[in-house]
Amino acid sequence: MRDATGMPPLRGSSLTLLLAPEGEVSGSGGCNRFVGRWTKQRGRLTMSGMASTMMACPDNAVMEQEQAFLKSLEGTSLFTATPGKLVLQTHDGHVFTFASAP
C-alpha cells in the first residue's frame, strides 16, 4: 500500500484492506484490526461504521498513522479497480493504492 506521496507505511507496520463481497470491510491499520461496512453506488465507494481493536501501538507515529488511515477510509469517495490493484481517493484528495496480496 502506498499513499498519495508514494510513501509506504511506517517501518514495522502494514496497512491492509479486504473488501468482502457481502459488504464487509476489514484489515489492519498498522497496529490494530478494524471492521466496517462498504457499499458501491453510482461509481462511488463508501465505507462506514468503522470499529477497531484498542491495543497499544509500539509508538505514537504508528498510532497516528493508523488513526489517519481509518479516518481516510471513511472519507473514501472514488475508486478504480484493475486486476491486482485498487486505488481509493478520499473527499480531501488523499489517494491510496493497494496491491493484491500474493
N, C-alpha and C positions, 0 to 999 in steps of 0.2 A: 504494500500500500504506500502511496506517495500523496502528499498534499499539493496544493496549487503551486508551491515554490519548488516542487520536485524533491523535497526533503523526506527521507524515510522517518519512521517512528524513532523515538529516542532509543539509544543503545540499551539492550536488555529488555525491551518491551516490544510487543507485537500487537498491532491493531487488526482485528479480524471482523468479518461481516458475513452472515449467512442469511439469505432471503429464502425461506421455505415456501413451497408452492401454496400452502394453505394460509399464507398471510402473516406468519410469524417471522420476526427478525431476531437474530441473536448474534453474539460474538463476544469479543474481548476488547476492552478499552486500553489494554496495556498492563492492567493490574487486576481489574475486576471483570466478571462476566456480566453481560446485560441481555435483556429480552425486551421485546416490544411488538408492535404490530406494524405492518406495511400494507399500503394499498396503491394501486396504479389506476389512474383515471385520466383520460384525455392526454396521454403522453407525459403525465406528471407522476412522480413517485413521492408518496408521503409516508413518513414514519412517525409513530405516536406511541404514547403510553410506555415510554422507556423506563425501565427499572433495572437497577444493578445491585450486585452484592456490595458489601461495605467493608471489604478487607483493607487494611492499611497498606499503602503503596510503599515501595522501597525508598522513595524520596519525593519531595514536593514537585519536582519537574514532571515526573511520571503522572502524579495525581492531577496536575494542571493540564497535561496533555490529554488525559482521559476525560476530564470534565469538558474540555473544549471539543473533543471528538464527539461525545454524546450530544452535546448541545447542537453541534453542526448537523448530526444525523437527523435530529428533529426538525432542522431547518431545510432539509432537502426539498428541492423543487423539481429540478430537471435531471434526467439521466440518459445515458447512452450505453447500450449493452451490445457487445460484439462477442463472438466466441472467445472465451478466455479472459475477457476484460469487462469491467463495469466502471463507468465514470459517473460520479454524483456531483451535482452542482447545488449549492445552498442558496437561499434567498439573499445572503450577504456576499455572494460571489466566490466563496471558497469552492475549490474543486478537489475531489478525492478520487484517485484512480486505484482500483483494486484489480489484482490479477488472480485467476483461479488457482487454487491450491493444487500442487502436483499430485 
